[in-house]
Amino acid sequence: MDTLGLLGDGFAAALTAENIMWVLVGVLVGTIVGILPGLGSITAVALLLPLTFGMTPLSGLIMLCGVYFGSQYGSSTTAILVRTPGDTGSVVTTIDGYEMALRGRAGPALMTAAIGSFLAGTVSIVALTFLSPLFGRLAISFGAAEYFLLMLLALLLVATLTTGSTVKAVIAALFGLWLSTVGTDAASGVTRYTGGNLHLSGGIDFIIVAIALFAITEALKILSQRRGQNERPRPVGRITMSKEDWRRSSWPWARGSVLGIIVGVLPGVGPSLASYASYILEKGVARRDRKAEFGHGAIEGVAGPEAANNAGVGGALVPMFTLGIPGSATTALLLFVFTMHGLQPGPQLFQTNAVLIYGIIASLYIGNVALLVLNLPMVGVFARLLRTPPVLLYTGVAALGVLGTYALGFDQFDLYLLFTFGVVGYLMDRYGFPAATAILAMVLGPLVEQNLSRALNIGGGDPLVFVQRPISLALVVISLFVVVGPLAVKALRWYRIRAWRSRCRARRTRPGAGQGRTVTKPSVPT
């Protein structure tokens, strides 16, 4: 049977009253969980897993996939309004989304995030429907060496193309990489940087650091201001997008959708790297006069990453459905639900239980529309949260951050870490060290280390393993260009300015210069 016929059977299975109810429950719970700092899709799916034990495989997976999609929508809301990402994929949204909120443009930021998420989610589901075998083969072509170089390239791009000082961005990335090494080494079993503290033997949870560097940092910054400075509510401004906003968001939505699918397909990467890659892409292709807006409220910095983030969700389902390999931590839990019901995702499942697979895909179409209907009317409600005085608003944010952190493991030591990193984040913000770069490095750190070790083991310790295949060689060349390119541009600019100054001095010292005639200086090189 062709794909359209199978998809029709999937819609017939998904459009029953029971399954529609589970779709709506999943997207609603996912949205609420995404808004709450400290939780996220993996926590929500883990908490709701026991509910699926007494459900049919289709109903259980429909609900959990709805939670996965919904959490990506919801996590952008607090990232924009109070600089508190609800999930890893929305960390980059805080960079420009929060700046837009500070300038009274929270409504357009929330709307471009919602519309971009819907469009990208739809595109990714279409790709999941029709292009799964093709993307499955693409994912197989990446080995350990390619994954290591891909992660390394992402770190280099973020460190070199970030707004502000490159040196400070590199230091922030190294700080994040160091945090990712705290705990027990999976390969050797040796504990590192724990100081003998048993609480650190399992490593530092990313969620704790994310809440501390964003939510607690922002709360400390607001609460440390003088009385009177932080008592005025922030402006809400217009809720809808202007024609200029639509024009500037359209291409980032398209580029983010395609990029999110491609990056999300790679097993183990997930949507978080897709949002960072989209931000770097949008900044790279922006016009010269708009590059300066990035980091200060560029709508492209919200539209592209949010589209890529949600497209990455559909992309992450591709390797799980086609190969039985989870594309992210959340899809690893979804894979467990398959195996719990005696099902093994892979090419054979498309033949033996096609109604189940296409029923899940059909439910994603339904859930994506439900999310748009749910989120767009709430844009005005969410934006009006900014009418709350900042002291009260960020006291509530800090309280939610503490509650979310404690709920991770019900361990008091996590609260000590939260406030310690909150102070570190406050100092990083004050002295211009980008927290988003540190967070990305912490997320990618374990993957960088694991794939580096695996690639060297496969190659017998020979570093040439990183240039033996075409994909890895291309990634090495791109990485070198990223490092050397900016240095070469700066050197060329310095040489041209020096040559211009030499010509100016030669004109001034030339005999007869300035005696009754005007000497025209050459224009300053750019």
C-alpha positions as CSV (number, residue, x, y, z in Angstrom):
1,M,0.0,0.0,0.0
2,D,1.3,3.5,-0.8
3,T,2.2,6.1,1.8
4,L,-1.0,8.2,1.3
5,G,-3.1,5.1,1.8
6,L,-1.3,4.1,5.0
7,L,-1.5,7.7,6.2
8,G,-5.3,7.6,5.6
9,D,-5.5,4.4,7.7
10,G,-3.5,6.2,10.4
11,F,-5.9,9.1,10.5
12,A,-8.8,6.7,10.8
13,A,-7.1,5.2,13.9
14,A,-6.1,8.5,15.4
15,L,-9.5,10.2,14.9
16,T,-11.4,8.1,17.4
17,A,-12.8,9.9,20.4
18,E,-10.4,8.2,22.8
19,N,-7.2,9.0,20.8
20,I,-8.3,12.6,20.1
21,M,-8.7,13.0,23.9
22,W,-5.2,11.7,24.5
23,V,-3.8,14.0,21.8
24,L,-5.3,17.0,23.6
25,V,-4.2,15.8,27.0
26,G,-0.6,15.3,25.7
27,V,-0.2,18.7,24.1
28,L,-1.9,20.6,27.0
29,V,0.3,18.9,29.6
30,G,3.4,19.4,27.4
31,T,2.7,23.1,27.1
32,I,2.2,23.5,30.8
33,V,5.4,21.5,31.6
34,G,7.3,23.5,29.0
35,I,6.4,26.8,30.7
36,L,7.5,25.6,34.1
37,P,11.3,26.1,34.6
38,G,13.2,23.1,35.6
39,L,11.0,20.5,34.0
40,G,11.0,19.8,30.2
41,S,9.9,17.1,27.8
42,I,12.0,14.3,29.2
43,T,10.8,14.9,32.8
44,A,7.1,15.1,31.6
45,V,7.4,11.9,29.6
46,A,9.1,10.1,32.5
47,L,6.4,11.2,34.9
48,L,3.6,10.1,32.6
49,L,5.1,6.8,31.5
50,P,3.3,4.8,34.2
51,L,0.0,6.0,32.9
52,T,0.7,4.2,29.6
53,F,1.0,0.8,31.1
54,G,-2.7,0.1,31.0
55,M,-3.3,1.8,27.6
56,T,-3.0,0.5,24.1
57,P,0.3,1.1,22.4
58,L,-1.2,3.6,20.0
59,S,-3.0,5.7,22.7
60,G,0.0,5.7,25.0
61,L,2.5,6.8,22.3
62,I,0.0,9.4,21.0
63,M,-0.2,11.0,24.4
64,L,3.6,10.9,25.0
65,C,4.4,12.3,21.5
66,G,1.9,15.1,22.2
67,V,3.8,15.9,25.4
68,Y,7.0,16.0,23.5
69,F,5.7,18.4,20.9
70,G,3.8,20.5,23.5
71,S,6.8,21.0,25.7
72,Q,8.8,22.5,22.8
73,Y,6.0,25.1,22.3
74,G,5.7,25.9,26.0
75,S,9.4,26.3,26.7
76,S,9.7,29.3,24.5
77,T,7.1,31.3,26.6
78,T,9.2,31.7,29.7
79,A,12.4,32.0,27.6
80,I,10.9,35.1,26.0
81,L,9.1,36.7,29.0
82,V,11.4,36.1,31.9
83,R,14.7,34.7,30.3
84,T,14.0,31.2,31.8
85,P,14.1,28.4,29.1
86,G,11.9,25.5,29.9
87,D,13.9,23.1,27.8
88,T,17.4,22.9,26.2
89,G,16.1,23.9,22.8
90,S,14.8,27.2,24.0
91,V,18.1,28.4,25.6
92,V,19.0,30.3,22.4
93,T,15.6,31.9,22.3
94,T,16.4,33.8,25.5
95,I,19.1,35.8,23.6
96,D,16.8,37.9,21.4
97,G,13.4,36.9,22.7
98,Y,14.0,38.4,26.1
99,E,15.5,41.5,24.6
100,M,12.3,41.9,22.5
101,A,10.2,41.6,25.7
102,L,12.3,44.3,27.4
103,R,11.6,46.6,24.4
104,G,7.8,46.1,24.6
105,R,7.7,43.5,21.8
106,A,6.9,40.4,23.8
107,G,3.7,39.8,21.7
108,P,5.5,39.6,18.3
109,A,8.2,37.4,19.8
110,L,5.6,35.0,21.2
111,M,3.6,35.0,18.0
112,T,6.6,34.4,15.7
113,A,7.6,31.5,18.0
114,A,4.1,30.0,17.9
115,I,3.6,30.3,14.1
116,G,7.2,29.2,13.4
117,S,6.8,26.2,15.6
118,F,3.5,25.2,13.9
119,L,5.0,25.6,10.4
120,A,8.2,23.8,11.2
121,G,6.4,21.1,13.1
122,T,4.2,20.5,10.1
123,V,7.1,20.4,7.7
124,S,9.0,17.9,10.0
125,I,5.9,15.7,10.2
126,V,5.6,15.7,6.4
127,A,9.3,14.8,6.2
128,L,8.7,12.0,8.8
129,T,5.9,10.7,6.6
130,F,7.5,10.6,3.2
131,L,11.3,10.9,3.7
132,S,12.0,8.6,6.7
133,P,14.0,6.0,4.7
134,L,16.2,8.7,3.1
135,F,16.9,10.4,6.3
136,G,17.5,7.1,8.0
137,R,20.3,6.4,5.5
138,L,21.7,9.9,6.1
139,A,21.9,9.2,9.9
140,I,23.7,5.8,9.3
141,S,26.5,7.5,7.3
142,F,27.6,9.4,10.5
143,G,30.1,7.5,12.6
144,A,31.8,8.4,15.9
145,A,34.4,10.6,14.2
146,E,31.8,12.6,12.3
147,Y,29.7,13.1,15.4
148,F,32.8,14.4,17.3
149,L,33.7,16.8,14.6
150,L,30.0,18.0,14.2
151,M,29.9,18.8,18.0
152,L,33.2,20.5,17.8
153,L,32.1,22.6,14.9
154,A,29.0,23.7,16.8
155,L,31.1,24.8,19.7
156,L,33.5,26.7,17.4
157,L,30.7,28.4,15.6
158,V,29.0,29.5,18.8
159,A,32.2,30.7,20.3
160,T,33.4,32.7,17.3
161,L,30.1,34.1,16.0
162,T,28.5,35.1,19.3
163,T,27.6,38.7,20.1
164,G,30.4,40.4,22.1
165,S,33.9,39.3,23.0
166,T,35.1,36.1,21.3
167,V,37.6,35.6,24.1
168,K,34.9,35.7,26.7
169,A,32.7,33.3,24.6
170,V,35.6,30.8,24.4
171,I,36.1,31.0,28.2
172,A,32.4,30.5,28.7
173,A,32.5,27.4,26.4
174,L,35.5,26.0,28.3
175,F,33.6,26.6,31.6
176,G,30.6,24.6,30.2
177,L,32.9,21.8,29.0
178,W,34.5,21.6,32.4
179,L,31.1,21.3,34.1
180,S,30.2,18.4,31.8
181,T,33.2,16.4,33.0
182,V,32.3,16.6,36.7
183,G,31.3,13.2,38.0
184,T,32.2,9.6,37.1
185,D,33.8,8.9,33.8
186,A,31.6,6.3,32.0
187,A,34.6,4.7,30.3
188,S,37.1,4.3,33.2
189,G,34.8,4.6,36.2
190,V,37.1,7.3,37.7
191,T,35.4,10.2,39.5
192,R,36.6,13.7,38.3
193,Y,36.4,17.1,40.0
194,T,34.1,16.0,42.8
195,G,36.3,16.9,45.7
196,G,35.3,13.6,47.3
197,N,31.6,14.7,47.4
198,L,29.3,11.8,46.7
199,H,26.5,14.2,45.6
200,L,28.7,15.1,42.6
201,S,29.6,11.5,41.6
202,G,26.7,11.4,39.2
203,G,27.6,14.7,37.6
204,I,25.9,18.1,37.7
205,D,22.4,18.1,36.2
206,F,22.1,20.4,33.2
207,I,18.7,21.6,34.3
208,I,20.1,23.0,37.6
209,V,22.8,25.0,35.7
210,A,20.3,26.3,33.1
211,I,17.9,27.5,35.8
212,A,20.7,29.1,37.8
213,L,22.4,30.8,34.8
214,F,19.1,32.2,33.5
215,A,16.3,32.4,36.0
216,I,18.2,32.9,39.3
217,T,20.7,35.2,37.6
218,E,17.9,37.4,36.2
219,A,16.1,37.4,39.6
220,L,19.4,38.5,41.3
221,K,19.9,41.2,38.7
222,I,16.4,42.6,39.2
223,L,16.4,42.3,43.0
224,S,19.8,43.9,43.4
225,Q,18.8,47.1,41.7
226,R,18.0,50.2,43.7
227,R,14.5,50.7,45.1
228,G,12.4,52.4,42.5
229,Q,14.4,51.2,39.5
230,N,12.7,47.8,39.3
231,E,9.1,48.8,40.4
232,R,7.7,49.9,37.1
233,P,6.1,47.0,35.1
234,R,7.7,46.4,31.7
235,P,5.9,47.6,28.6
236,V,3.7,45.1,26.8
237,G,3.3,47.0,23.4
238,R,1.4,45.6,20.5
239,I,0.5,41.9,20.6
240,T,0.3,41.2,16.9
241,M,3.1,41.1,14.3
242,S,3.5,43.9,11.9
243,K,4.0,43.5,8.1
244,E,7.8,44.0,8.6
245,D,7.8,41.3,11.3
246,W,6.1,38.9,9.0
247,R,8.5,39.7,6.2
248,R,11.6,39.3,8.4
249,S,10.3,36.0,9.9
250,S,9.3,34.2,6.8
251,W,12.7,33.1,5.5
252,P,14.0,32.2,9.0
253,W,10.9,30.0,9.5
254,A,11.8,28.2,6.2
255,R,15.5,27.9,6.8
256,G,14.9,26.8,10.4
257,S,12.5,24.1,9.4
258,V,14.9,22.5,6.9
259,L,17.9,22.8,9.2
260,G,16.0,21.4,12.2
261,I,15.0,18.3,10.3
262,I,18.5,17.7,9.0
263,V,20.1,18.1,12.5
264,G,17.3,16.4,14.4
265,V,17.7,13.3,12.3
266,L,21.2,12.7,13.7
267,P,20.9,10.2,16.5
268,G,21.8,11.6,20.0
269,V,21.8,15.2,18.8
270,G,18.1,16.2,19.2
271,P,16.5,19.6,18.7
272,S,18.8,21.6,21.0
273,L,21.7,21.7,18.6
274,A,19.3,22.6,15.7
275,S,18.2,25.8,17.5
276,Y,21.8,26.9,18.0
277,A,22.7,26.1,14.4
278,S,19.7,28.1,13.2
279,Y,20.7,31.1,15.2
280,I,24.3,31.0,13.8
281,L,22.8,30.6,10.3
282,E,20.4,33.6,10.6
283,K,23.2,35.8,12.0
284,G,25.5,34.7,9.1
285,V,23.0,35.4,6.3
286,A,21.6,38.7,7.8
287,R,22.2,42.0,6.1
288,R,25.1,44.0,7.5
289,D,22.9,46.6,9.0
290,R,20.9,43.9,10.8
291,K,23.8,41.9,12.2
292,A,24.1,44.4,15.0
293,E,20.5,43.7,16.1
294,F,21.3,40.1,17.0
295,G,21.6,39.9,20.8
296,H,19.6,43.1,21.1
297,G,16.1,42.0,19.9
298,A,16.3,40.7,16.3
299,I,13.1,38.9,15.5
300,E,15.1,36.5,13.2
301,G,16.9,35.3,16.3
302,V,13.5,34.0,17.6
303,A,11.8,32.9,14.4
304,G,14.7,30.7,13.1
305,P,15.7,28.9,16.3
306,E,12.1,28.2,17.4
307,A,11.3,26.8,14.0
308,A,14.5,24.6,14.0
309,N,13.7,23.5,17.6
310,N,10.3,22.2,16.7
311,A,11.4,20.7,13.4
312,G,14.1,18.9,15.3
313,V,11.4,17.1,17.3
314,G,10.0,15.5,14.2
315,G,13.5,14.9,12.9
316,A,14.4,13.1,16.1
317,L,11.6,10.6,15.6
318,V,12.9,9.6,12.2
319,P,15.9,7.5,13.4
320,M,13.7,6.0,16.2
321,F,11.0,4.9,13.8
322,T,13.3,3.8,10.9
323,L,16.3,2.4,12.8
324,G,15.3,1.9,16.4
325,I,17.9,4.5,17.4
326,P,16.7,7.3,19.7
327,G,17.4,10.7,18.2
328,S,17.3,12.4,21.7
329,A,16.9,11.6,25.4
330,T,13.1,12.0,25.2
331,T,12.8,9.6,22.2
332,A,14.8,7.1,24.2
333,L,11.9,7.0,26.7
334,L,9.5,6.6,23.8
335,L,11.6,3.7,22.5
336,F,11.1,2.1,25.9
337,V,7.3,2.3,25.5
338,F,7.6,0.4,22.1
339,T,9.7,-2.3,23.7
340,M,7.4,-2.5,26.7
341,H,4.6,-3.5,24.3
342,G,6.8,-6.0,22.5
343,L,7.5,-3.8,19.5
344,Q,10.9,-3.1,18.0
345,P,11.0,0.1,15.8
346,G,12.8,-0.3,12.5
347,P,12.1,-1.0,8.9
348,Q,10.2,-4.2,9.7
349,L,7.7,-2.3,11.9
350,F,6.6,-0.2,8.9
351,Q,5.6,-3.5,7.3
352,T,4.3,-5.5,10.2
353,N,2.5,-2.7,12.1
354,A,2.1,0.2,9.7
355,V,-1.2,1.3,11.2
356,L,0.5,2.0,14.6
357,I,3.3,4.0,13.0
358,Y,1.0,6.0,10.7
359,G,-1.5,6.4,13.5
360,I,1.2,8.2,15.6
361,I,2.2,10.3,12.6
362,A,-1.4,11.3,12.0
363,S,-1.8,12.2,15.7
364,L,1.2,14.6,15.3
365,Y,-0.7,16.5,12.5
366,I,-3.7,16.8,14.8
367,G,-1.6,17.8,17.9
368,N,0.3,20.4,15.9
369,V,-3.0,22.1,14.9
370,A,-4.3,21.8,18.4
371,L,-1.1,23.5,19.7
372,L,-1.5,26.4,17.3
373,V,-5.2,26.9,18.3
374,L,-4.1,26.7,22.0
375,N,-1.1,29.0,21.8
376,L,-2.1,31.9,19.6
377,P,-5.1,33.1,21.7
378,M,-2.8,32.9,24.8
379,V,-0.2,35.3,23.3
380,G,-1.9,38.3,24.8
381,V,-2.4,36.7,28.1
382,F,1.2,35.6,28.4
383,A,2.5,39.0,27.2
384,R,0.4,40.8,29.9
385,L,2.4,38.9,32.6
386,L,4.9,41.7,32.0
387,R,2.5,44.1,33.7
388,T,3.4,42.5,36.9
389,P,6.0,44.5,38.8
390,P,9.5,43.0,38.2
391,V,10.1,42.4,41.9
392,L,7.0,40.3,42.2
393,L,7.5,38.6,38.8
394,Y,11.1,37.5,39.4
395,T,10.4,36.5,43.0
396,G,7.9,34.1,41.6
397,V,10.3,33.0,38.9
398,A,13.0,32.3,41.5
399,A,10.5,30.3,43.6
400,L,9.5,28.2,40.6
401,G,13.1,27.6,39.8
402,V,13.8,26.4,43.4
403,L,10.7,24.2,43.3
404,G,11.7,22.7,39.9
405,T,15.2,22.1,41.0
406,Y,14.2,20.3,44.2
407,A,11.7,18.2,42.3
408,L,14.5,16.8,40.2
409,G,15.9,14.6,42.9
410,F,14.5,15.9,46.2
411,D,18.0,16.6,47.3
412,Q,19.0,19.6,49.3
413,F,22.4,19.6,47.7
414,D,20.8,20.5,44.4
415,L,19.6,23.8,46.0
416,Y,23.2,24.6,47.1
417,L,24.3,24.1,43.5
418,L,21.4,26.2,42.2
419,F,22.3,29.3,44.3
420,T,26.1,28.8,43.7
421,F,25.7,28.8,39.9
422,G,23.1,31.6,40.3
423,V,25.9,33.8,41.7
424,V,28.3,32.6,39.0
425,G,25.7,33.5,36.4
426,Y,25.2,36.9,37.9
427,L,28.9,37.6,37.6
428,M,29.0,36.2,34.1
429,D,26.2,38.5,33.1
430,R,27.8,41.5,34.7
431,Y,31.2,41.0,33.0
432,G,29.8,40.0,29.6
433,F,30.4,36.2,29.5
434,P,27.6,34.6,27.5
435,A,25.6,32.0,29.5
436,A,24.1,30.5,26.4
437,T,27.5,29.4,25.2
438,A,28.3,27.8,28.5
439,I,25.0,25.9,28.4
440,L,25.6,24.6,24.9
441,A,29.1,23.4,25.8
442,M,27.7,21.6,28.8
443,V,25.1,19.9,26.7
444,L,27.5,18.8,24.0
445,G,30.4,18.0,26.4
446,P,29.5,14.4,27.1
447,L,28.8,13.7,23.4
448,V,32.1,15.3,22.4
449,E,34.0,13.2,25.0
450,Q,32.2,9.9,24.2
451,N,32.5,10.2,20.4
452,L,36.2,11.3,20.7
453,S,37.0,8.2,22.8
454,R,35.0,5.9,20.5
455,A,36.6,7.2,17.3
456,L,40.1,6.8,18.7
457,N,39.3,3.3,19.9
458,I,38.0,2.4,16.4
459,G,41.1,3.9,14.8
460,G,43.5,2.3,17.2
461,G,44.6,5.6,18.6
462,D,45.5,7.0,15.1
463,P,44.3,10.7,14.8
464,L,44.1,10.3,11.1
465,V,40.7,8.5,11.7
466,F,39.2,12.0,11.6
467,V,40.2,12.7,8.0
468,Q,39.8,9.2,6.4
469,R,36.2,9.6,5.3
470,P,34.7,12.3,3.1
471,I,32.2,13.7,5.6
472,S,34.7,13.9,8.4
473,L,37.3,15.5,6.1
474,A,34.7,18.1,5.1
475,L,33.9,18.9,8.7
476,V,37.6,19.3,9.5
477,V,38.0,21.8,6.6
478,I,35.0,23.8,7.7
479,S,36.2,23.9,11.3
480,L,39.6,25.2,10.2
481,F,37.9,27.8,8.1
482,V,35.8,28.9,11.1
483,V,38.9,29.3,13.2
484,V,41.3,30.8,10.6
485,G,38.7,32.8,8.6
486,P,38.0,35.5,11.2
487,L,41.7,35.9,11.9
488,A,42.5,36.2,8.2
489,V,39.8,38.9,7.8
490,K,41.1,40.8,10.8
491,A,44.7,40.6,9.5
492,L,43.6,41.8,6.0
493,R,41.7,44.7,7.5
494,W,44.7,45.6,9.7
495,Y,47.0,45.5,6.6
496,R,44.7,47.7,4.5
497,I,44.4,50.3,7.3
498,R,48.2,50.3,7.7
499,A,48.6,50.8,4.0
500,W,46.1,53.6,4.0
501,R,47.9,55.4,6.8
502,S,51.2,55.0,4.9
503,R,49.7,56.7,1.9
504,C,48.3,59.5,4.0
505,R,51.8,60.2,5.5
506,A,53.4,60.1,2.1
507,R,50.9,62.7,0.7
508,R,51.6,65.0,3.7
509,T,55.4,64.8,3.4
510,R,55.5,65.1,-0.4
511,P,57.2,68.4,-1.6
512,G,54.6,71.1,-2.5
513,A,51.8,69.4,-0.6
514,G,49.5,72.0,0.9
515,Q,51.0,74.9,-1.2
516,G,48.0,76.4,-2.8
517,R,46.3,73.2,-3.8
518,T,44.1,70.7,-2.0
519,V,45.4,67.2,-1.3
520,T,42.6,64.6,-1.3
521,K,42.9,61.9,1.3
522,P,42.0,58.4,0.2
523,S,38.9,56.9,1.8
524,V,39.3,54.8,4.9
525,P,39.2,51.1,4.0
526,T,36.4,49.0,5.5
